[in-house]
Amino acid sequence: MVSRDIIQQSLAIINETRSRLNALESKENVLLTATQTLTNKTLTTPTIGDLTNAQHTHNNAVNGGILPNVLYFRSTAP
């Protein structure tokens, strides 16, 4: 037999979960899989800090193609 306390605790967890899900689905959040109108949303351009985790090498056409020599990074330090 399940005690009344356990039932009340379970209902409290369910209600909290429902409340959090409702907050996520509100119009103030942009979701990755939802179709939404982006009215009054602030969109920012991503900034690439460095290419440490770049997944391509430009060694061939599949990996982005060969860069001309003038585009290679060169050190200006003495």
Secondary structure, DSSP 8 states (H G I E B T S, - for coil): ---HHHHHHHHHHHHHHHHHHHHHTSTTS--SSS----TT-----------TT----SSSGGGT----GGGS------
